[in-house]
Amino acid sequence: MTNIQDTSLVKNQVHRVWKIVAVVVALLAAVWLSATASFEFNAENTRFVAHVDGFGIKHNCLTGYTIAAYLASAGTDNIYNPSHYLNTTTPTPIHNSVQSTFTIDTYHYPPPFLILPEFLLVAFGDFFAMRAVWFIMTVTCFICAITVLAWWCGAFRSKPQLLLFPILLCAPTVHVVLQIGNAHLLIIALSILGMIAIEEDRFILGGGLLGFAVAAKLWPAVLVVYLLLQKRWKPALSCAVAVVVYALVAFVFFGPKPYSAFLTYEIPRISNGESFSFMSSLPRAIISNMSIFGIPQKLHALGLLSTKSVLIPPVLSWIFTVLVVVIVIAVGLLRQEETSSNDSNKLISAQLWLALLTLVQLRSPFLPWPYGVITTLSLLFLLSVSARGWKLGLIIIGWIILSINVPFTFLSDKAEFHLIYTLLASLFIFGAIIAGVQVYWVRFRNLHTNALGIS
């Protein structure tokens, strides 16, 4: 009886320590978010945010989203033509309001994504008001996602280390993504919230959240494929229905022209890399591209490849595609058991979701550093909960490396240094994916084997 009481006392003390540390980390994250918010509510106030050679304060992805929504609602034939965004002779009202503050971005997402910026454009009209609301919406969704994820995996039960989840909001890369108004954080948050809702048998909610992520960015569809392979027909169907609904809503709002342009113009240009042709010519783009296709460009820039690679090498494309398919099928066919009642199983499942999302993102032609590392940062955080010794040390080193904005000049301003740095970071990304898949495979393979043995 005394031993049980002593064990319970130790556990309570451990939980208390983690709670205190979590409060400190949360306060630090709140201060940092306040600094970022000061820039989001006043674009002239750049004192407390990362400049990243001007990228962090001048580049703004929301400009591209908003202009695309404006063009689509105006019935423009091809909203994906770069001439509507860069050096245009017929500027939109968004061009006129932001061109002295931000550089204009282009648009590359499927038409259903435009539902969000169109709603904000109609509701607020002013780009800078939209920008503030977009920031609030993104931050709220991301905080909800990491909070719910930590709770679902046992932060308040068996895994108090997960109480440190606010540390994700202490990563400089996360704040740059918020500064530039990119949708990546929002899509990741919706994907994770959708999967947790599905695991809790709330299929309509889960399908609606994950369905929008799929309709808006396509790559979260890997999670729907995973559900299909698991023979979880109801959540997969709810996602499919949601995707169709969002597609129809966008069709009603914008008509067939955006879809026609996406299928006949944008997809071919994305497939051959033409939409991101700068990724092989601009030094900054070469350094920051964390896509699998960025590796040959970096090796050539370092002089390790004698011949400059094409934008999308066919052999590399096919090999990596086959690898993605094999991994998704392998883990998808491995049926889970008792996931919803076991914190360890929940944690392992969440690690797999993030590993799959990270893996499929690497197949994109261009995956810039700030938002291209977010899922890996989240995955490494989850992996750290069960890691010990040298593995935990590697995870911490990898997390720090991926959390720093690139390029940074406090160590070196040479391009070669940053090329090597991002190649090293790629190793940590691949390592995290392998770890997430392996842990899932070992855990549920053993459960499956034991179940067969019992039967």
C-alpha positions as CSV (number, residue, x, y, z in Angstrom):
1,M,0.0,0.0,0.0
2,T,2.9,2.4,0.9
3,N,4.6,1.6,-2.4
4,I,1.4,2.5,-4.3
5,Q,1.1,5.7,-2.4
6,D,4.7,6.6,-3.1
7,T,4.4,5.9,-6.8
8,S,1.2,8.0,-7.0
9,L,3.0,10.8,-5.1
10,V,5.9,10.7,-7.5
11,K,3.6,10.8,-10.5
12,N,1.7,13.8,-9.1
13,Q,5.0,15.6,-8.5
14,V,6.2,14.9,-12.1
15,H,2.9,16.2,-13.5
16,R,3.2,19.3,-11.3
17,V,6.7,20.0,-12.7
18,W,5.5,19.5,-16.3
19,K,2.6,21.9,-15.7
20,I,4.9,24.6,-14.3
21,V,7.3,24.3,-17.3
22,A,4.3,24.3,-19.7
23,V,3.0,27.5,-18.2
24,V,6.4,29.2,-18.7
25,V,6.6,28.0,-22.3
26,A,3.0,29.1,-22.9
27,L,3.8,32.6,-21.6
28,L,6.8,32.8,-23.9
29,A,4.7,31.7,-26.8
30,A,2.1,34.3,-25.9
31,V,4.7,37.1,-25.8
32,W,6.0,36.0,-29.2
33,L,2.5,35.8,-30.6
34,S,1.9,39.3,-29.4
35,A,5.0,40.6,-31.2
36,T,3.8,38.9,-34.4
37,A,0.3,40.3,-33.9
38,S,1.7,43.8,-33.7
39,F,3.0,43.4,-37.3
40,E,-0.2,41.7,-38.5
41,F,-2.4,44.6,-37.3
42,N,0.1,47.2,-38.5
43,A,2.3,46.3,-41.4
44,E,4.5,49.3,-40.7
45,N,5.5,47.9,-37.3
46,T,8.3,45.5,-38.1
47,R,10.4,46.0,-35.0
48,F,9.5,42.7,-33.3
49,V,9.3,40.3,-36.2
50,A,11.9,38.3,-38.2
51,H,12.9,40.2,-41.4
52,V,14.7,37.2,-43.0
53,D,16.4,39.4,-45.6
54,G,13.1,41.2,-46.2
55,F,11.1,38.1,-47.0
56,G,9.4,38.0,-43.6
57,I,8.1,41.5,-43.9
58,K,7.6,42.0,-47.7
59,H,6.3,38.7,-49.0
60,N,2.6,38.0,-48.4
61,C,0.8,34.9,-49.7
62,L,-2.6,36.3,-48.9
63,T,-2.1,38.9,-51.7
64,G,-2.2,36.0,-54.2
65,Y,-5.2,34.4,-52.6
66,T,-7.2,37.6,-52.5
67,I,-6.4,38.7,-56.0
68,A,-7.3,35.2,-57.2
69,A,-10.7,35.4,-55.4
70,Y,-11.3,38.8,-56.9
71,L,-10.4,37.6,-60.5
72,A,-12.5,34.4,-60.1
73,S,-15.6,36.4,-58.9
74,A,-15.1,38.8,-61.9
75,G,-15.2,35.9,-64.3
76,T,-11.5,36.1,-65.5
77,D,-10.7,33.3,-68.0
78,N,-7.5,32.1,-66.4
79,I,-6.9,33.1,-62.8
80,Y,-3.6,31.1,-62.7
81,N,-1.9,33.2,-65.4
82,P,1.0,35.0,-63.6
83,S,0.4,38.1,-65.8
84,H,-2.6,38.8,-63.6
85,Y,-0.4,39.2,-60.6
86,L,3.1,40.2,-61.6
87,N,3.8,43.3,-63.7
88,T,0.2,43.4,-64.7
89,T,-1.2,46.2,-66.9
90,T,-4.6,45.9,-65.4
91,P,-4.1,46.0,-61.6
92,T,-6.9,45.0,-59.3
93,P,-7.9,47.1,-56.2
94,I,-5.8,44.7,-54.1
95,H,-2.7,45.6,-56.2
96,N,-3.3,49.3,-55.7
97,S,-3.8,48.9,-51.9
98,V,-0.8,46.7,-51.1
99,Q,1.9,47.2,-53.8
100,S,3.8,49.8,-51.7
101,T,3.7,47.5,-48.6
102,F,4.0,43.9,-49.9
103,T,5.2,42.1,-53.0
104,I,2.4,40.4,-54.9
105,D,2.3,36.6,-54.9
106,T,0.8,34.3,-57.5
107,Y,-1.9,31.7,-57.0
108,H,-1.6,27.9,-57.4
109,Y,-4.3,26.2,-55.3
110,P,-7.5,24.5,-56.5
111,P,-10.6,26.6,-56.9
112,P,-12.4,25.5,-53.7
113,F,-9.7,27.1,-51.6
114,L,-10.9,30.5,-52.8
115,I,-14.1,30.1,-50.7
116,L,-12.2,31.5,-47.7
117,P,-10.6,34.6,-49.3
118,E,-13.8,35.3,-51.2
119,F,-15.8,35.3,-48.0
120,L,-13.3,37.6,-46.3
121,L,-13.2,39.9,-49.3
122,V,-16.9,40.3,-49.3
123,A,-17.1,40.6,-45.5
124,F,-14.3,43.2,-45.1
125,G,-13.4,44.6,-48.5
126,D,-10.1,46.1,-47.2
127,F,-7.0,43.9,-47.6
128,F,-5.4,44.9,-44.4
129,A,-8.6,44.1,-42.4
130,M,-8.7,40.8,-44.2
131,R,-5.0,40.2,-43.2
132,A,-5.7,40.8,-39.5
133,V,-8.7,38.4,-39.6
134,W,-6.7,35.8,-41.6
135,F,-4.0,35.9,-38.9
136,I,-6.6,35.5,-36.1
137,M,-8.3,32.6,-37.9
138,T,-5.0,30.9,-38.6
139,V,-3.6,31.3,-35.1
140,T,-6.9,30.1,-33.5
141,C,-7.1,27.0,-35.7
142,F,-3.5,26.1,-35.1
143,I,-3.7,26.6,-31.3
144,C,-6.9,24.5,-31.3
145,A,-5.2,21.8,-33.3
146,I,-2.1,21.4,-31.1
147,T,-4.2,21.8,-27.9
148,V,-6.7,19.1,-29.0
149,L,-3.9,16.9,-30.3
150,A,-2.0,17.1,-26.9
151,W,-5.2,16.4,-25.0
152,W,-6.3,13.5,-27.2
153,C,-2.8,11.9,-26.9
154,G,-2.9,12.1,-23.1
155,A,-1.3,15.3,-22.0
156,F,-3.6,15.5,-19.0
157,R,-3.4,11.8,-18.3
158,S,-0.5,9.5,-18.9
159,K,1.8,11.8,-21.0
160,P,2.4,15.1,-19.2
161,Q,5.3,15.9,-21.6
162,L,2.7,16.8,-24.2
163,L,1.8,19.8,-22.0
164,L,4.7,21.5,-23.6
165,F,2.8,21.8,-26.9
166,P,3.0,25.6,-26.8
167,I,6.6,25.2,-27.7
168,L,5.5,24.8,-31.3
169,L,4.5,28.5,-31.1
170,C,8.1,29.3,-30.0
171,A,9.5,28.2,-33.3
172,P,10.7,31.2,-35.4
173,T,9.6,29.3,-38.6
174,V,6.0,29.2,-37.4
175,H,6.0,32.9,-36.9
176,V,7.4,33.6,-40.3
177,V,4.5,31.5,-41.8
178,L,2.1,33.7,-39.8
179,Q,3.8,36.9,-41.0
180,I,3.6,36.0,-44.7
181,G,0.0,34.9,-44.4
182,N,0.5,31.4,-45.9
183,A,-2.4,28.9,-45.6
184,H,-0.1,25.9,-44.7
185,L,-0.7,26.2,-40.9
186,L,-4.4,26.4,-41.4
187,I,-4.5,23.3,-43.7
188,I,-2.3,21.3,-41.2
189,A,-4.6,22.3,-38.4
190,L,-7.8,21.3,-40.2
191,S,-6.2,18.0,-41.2
192,I,-5.2,17.1,-37.7
193,L,-8.5,18.3,-36.1
194,G,-10.4,16.3,-38.8
195,M,-8.5,13.1,-38.1
196,I,-9.1,13.4,-34.3
197,A,-12.8,14.1,-34.9
198,I,-12.9,11.0,-37.1
199,E,-11.2,8.9,-34.4
200,E,-13.8,10.1,-31.9
201,D,-16.5,8.9,-34.4
202,R,-17.7,12.4,-35.2
203,F,-17.6,11.7,-38.9
204,I,-19.6,14.7,-40.2
205,L,-17.3,17.2,-38.3
206,G,-14.2,15.3,-39.2
207,G,-15.2,14.9,-42.8
208,G,-16.0,18.6,-43.1
209,L,-12.6,19.6,-41.7
210,L,-10.4,17.1,-43.5
211,G,-12.6,17.5,-46.6
212,F,-11.8,21.2,-46.9
213,A,-8.1,20.6,-46.4
214,V,-8.2,18.1,-49.3
215,A,-10.3,20.4,-51.5
216,A,-8.1,23.3,-50.8
217,K,-4.6,21.8,-51.1
218,L,-5.0,18.2,-52.4
219,W,-2.0,16.7,-50.5
220,P,-4.0,16.0,-47.3
221,A,-5.9,13.4,-49.4
222,V,-3.2,11.0,-48.3
223,L,-5.1,10.7,-45.0
224,V,-8.3,9.8,-46.9
225,V,-6.4,7.1,-48.8
226,Y,-5.2,5.8,-45.5
227,L,-8.7,5.7,-44.2
228,L,-9.9,3.8,-47.3
229,L,-7.1,1.3,-46.9
230,Q,-8.1,0.8,-43.2
231,K,-11.6,0.0,-44.6
232,R,-13.1,2.9,-42.6
233,W,-15.8,3.6,-45.1
234,K,-17.9,6.1,-43.2
235,P,-15.2,8.7,-42.4
236,A,-13.8,8.3,-45.9
237,L,-17.2,8.8,-47.4
238,S,-17.9,11.8,-45.2
239,C,-14.6,13.4,-46.5
240,A,-15.5,12.6,-50.1
241,V,-18.9,14.2,-49.7
242,A,-17.4,17.3,-48.1
243,V,-14.9,17.6,-51.0
244,V,-17.8,17.5,-53.5
245,V,-19.8,20.0,-51.5
246,Y,-16.9,22.5,-51.3
247,A,-16.2,22.0,-55.0
248,L,-19.9,22.7,-55.8
249,V,-19.9,25.8,-53.6
250,A,-16.9,27.1,-55.4
251,F,-18.5,26.3,-58.8
252,V,-21.6,28.3,-57.8
253,F,-19.5,31.2,-56.7
254,F,-17.0,31.3,-59.5
255,G,-18.3,29.2,-62.3
256,P,-16.4,26.7,-64.5
257,K,-13.6,28.9,-65.6
258,P,-11.3,28.4,-62.6
259,Y,-11.7,24.7,-62.8
260,S,-11.0,24.7,-66.5
261,A,-7.9,26.8,-66.0
262,F,-6.7,24.6,-63.1
263,L,-7.0,21.4,-65.1
264,T,-5.7,22.5,-68.4
265,Y,-3.2,25.2,-67.4
266,E,-2.1,25.0,-63.8
267,I,-1.8,21.3,-63.2
268,P,0.5,20.7,-66.3
269,R,2.7,23.6,-65.2
270,I,2.9,22.3,-61.6
271,S,3.7,18.8,-62.9
272,N,6.6,19.9,-65.1
273,G,7.8,22.6,-62.6
274,E,7.0,25.6,-64.9
275,S,4.9,27.2,-62.2
276,F,8.0,27.4,-60.0
277,S,10.7,27.8,-62.6
278,F,12.5,30.3,-60.3
279,M,13.4,27.4,-58.0
280,S,16.4,26.5,-60.2
281,S,17.6,30.0,-60.8
282,L,17.2,32.1,-57.7
283,P,19.8,31.3,-54.9
284,R,17.2,31.9,-52.2
285,A,14.7,29.6,-53.8
286,I,17.3,26.8,-54.2
287,I,18.3,27.1,-50.6
288,S,14.8,27.2,-49.1
289,N,13.2,24.4,-51.3
290,M,12.7,21.4,-49.0
291,S,11.0,19.4,-51.7
292,I,12.7,16.1,-52.9
293,F,13.3,18.0,-56.2
294,G,15.2,20.7,-54.4
295,I,18.0,18.2,-53.5
296,P,19.5,17.9,-57.0
297,Q,19.4,21.7,-57.4
298,K,21.3,22.1,-54.1
299,L,23.9,19.5,-55.0
300,H,24.5,21.2,-58.3
301,A,24.9,24.6,-56.6
302,L,27.5,23.0,-54.3
303,G,29.4,21.6,-57.3
304,L,28.6,18.0,-56.3
305,L,26.6,17.4,-59.5
306,S,28.3,18.3,-62.8
307,T,25.0,18.6,-64.8
308,K,22.2,20.8,-63.7
309,S,19.0,18.9,-63.1
310,V,15.8,19.6,-64.9
311,L,13.1,21.1,-62.7
312,I,11.3,17.8,-62.2
313,P,13.6,14.9,-62.9
314,P,11.4,12.1,-64.3
315,V,13.4,9.2,-62.6
316,L,13.4,10.9,-59.2
317,S,9.7,11.7,-59.6
318,W,8.7,8.1,-60.3
319,I,11.0,6.6,-57.7
320,F,9.7,8.9,-55.0
321,T,6.1,8.5,-56.1
322,V,6.4,4.7,-55.9
323,L,8.0,5.0,-52.4
324,V,5.1,7.2,-51.2
325,V,2.5,4.7,-52.6
326,V,4.3,1.7,-51.0
327,I,4.5,3.3,-47.6
328,V,0.9,4.5,-47.6
329,I,-0.4,1.1,-48.7
330,A,1.8,-0.7,-46.1
331,V,0.6,1.3,-43.1
332,G,-2.9,1.6,-44.4
333,L,-3.4,-2.2,-44.7
334,L,-2.1,-2.6,-41.1
335,R,-5.4,-2.4,-39.2
336,Q,-5.4,-0.6,-35.9
337,E,-6.8,-2.1,-32.7
338,E,-8.1,-0.2,-29.7
339,T,-6.7,3.2,-30.8
340,S,-9.4,5.2,-29.1
341,S,-8.9,3.8,-25.6
342,N,-5.1,3.9,-25.4
343,D,-3.0,7.0,-25.1
344,S,0.1,5.3,-26.5
345,N,-1.8,4.1,-29.6
346,K,-3.3,7.6,-30.1
347,L,0.2,9.2,-29.9
348,I,1.6,6.7,-32.4
349,S,-1.4,7.2,-34.8
350,A,-0.9,11.0,-34.6
351,Q,2.8,10.5,-35.4
352,L,1.8,8.5,-38.5
353,W,-0.6,11.2,-39.7
354,L,2.1,13.8,-39.5
355,A,4.7,11.5,-41.1
356,L,2.3,10.9,-44.0
357,L,1.5,14.6,-44.4
358,T,5.2,15.4,-44.4
359,L,6.1,12.6,-46.8
360,V,3.5,13.6,-49.4
361,Q,4.4,17.3,-49.2
362,L,8.0,16.5,-50.2
363,R,6.5,15.4,-53.6
364,S,5.6,19.0,-54.3
365,P,7.8,20.7,-56.8
366,F,8.5,23.6,-54.5
367,L,8.2,23.4,-50.7
368,P,9.7,26.6,-49.1
369,W,11.5,26.3,-45.8
370,P,9.2,28.3,-43.4
371,Y,6.1,26.2,-43.9
372,G,7.7,23.1,-45.4
373,V,9.1,22.1,-42.0
374,I,6.0,22.7,-39.8
375,T,4.7,19.1,-39.9
376,T,8.2,17.8,-39.1
377,L,8.5,20.1,-36.1
378,S,5.1,18.8,-34.9
379,L,6.2,15.2,-35.6
380,L,9.5,15.6,-33.8
381,F,7.7,17.0,-30.8
382,L,5.4,14.0,-30.6
383,L,8.4,11.6,-31.1
384,S,10.2,13.2,-28.2
385,V,7.6,12.1,-25.7
386,S,8.7,8.4,-25.9
387,A,12.4,9.0,-26.9
388,R,15.2,8.5,-24.5
389,G,19.0,8.9,-24.5
390,W,20.7,9.7,-27.8
391,K,17.4,9.5,-29.7
392,L,16.0,12.3,-27.7
393,G,19.2,14.3,-28.2
394,L,18.9,13.8,-32.0
395,I,15.2,14.9,-31.9
396,I,16.1,18.1,-29.9
397,I,18.9,18.9,-32.3
398,G,16.7,18.3,-35.3
399,W,13.9,20.4,-33.9
400,I,16.2,23.3,-33.2
401,I,17.7,23.1,-36.7
402,L,14.3,23.1,-38.4
403,S,12.9,25.9,-36.1
404,I,15.5,28.5,-37.3
405,N,14.6,30.7,-40.2
406,V,16.8,30.3,-43.3
407,P,18.9,32.0,-44.5
408,F,20.4,33.4,-41.3
409,T,23.5,35.4,-41.3
410,F,24.6,35.4,-37.6
411,L,26.8,32.3,-38.4
412,S,27.6,32.8,-42.1
413,D,26.2,34.8,-45.1
414,K,27.7,32.3,-47.6
415,A,25.2,30.5,-49.8
416,E,27.2,27.3,-49.5
417,F,26.7,27.2,-45.8
418,H,22.9,27.5,-46.1
419,L,22.8,24.9,-48.8
420,I,24.6,22.4,-46.6
421,Y,22.4,23.4,-43.6
422,T,19.2,22.7,-45.5
423,L,20.5,19.4,-46.9
424,L,21.3,18.4,-43.3
425,A,17.8,19.5,-42.3
426,S,16.4,17.2,-45.0
427,L,18.1,14.3,-43.3
428,F,16.3,15.1,-40.1
429,I,13.0,15.4,-42.1
430,F,13.5,12.0,-43.6
431,G,14.6,10.6,-40.3
432,A,11.4,11.8,-38.6
433,I,9.3,10.3,-41.3
434,I,11.1,6.9,-41.0
435,A,10.7,7.1,-37.2
436,G,7.0,7.9,-37.3
437,V,6.3,5.1,-39.8
438,Q,8.5,2.6,-38.0
439,V,7.0,3.1,-34.6
440,Y,3.5,2.7,-36.0
441,W,4.5,-0.4,-38.0
442,V,6.1,-2.1,-35.0
443,R,3.3,-1.2,-32.6
444,F,0.3,-2.3,-34.7
445,R,2.1,-5.1,-36.4
446,N,2.8,-6.7,-33.0
447,L,-0.8,-6.1,-31.9
448,H,-2.0,-7.7,-35.2
449,T,0.3,-10.7,-34.7
450,N,-0.8,-11.1,-31.1
451,A,-4.4,-11.0,-32.1
452,L,-3.9,-13.7,-34.7
453,G,-2.0,-15.8,-32.1
454,I,-4.9,-15.5,-29.6
455,S,-7.5,-16.4,-32.3
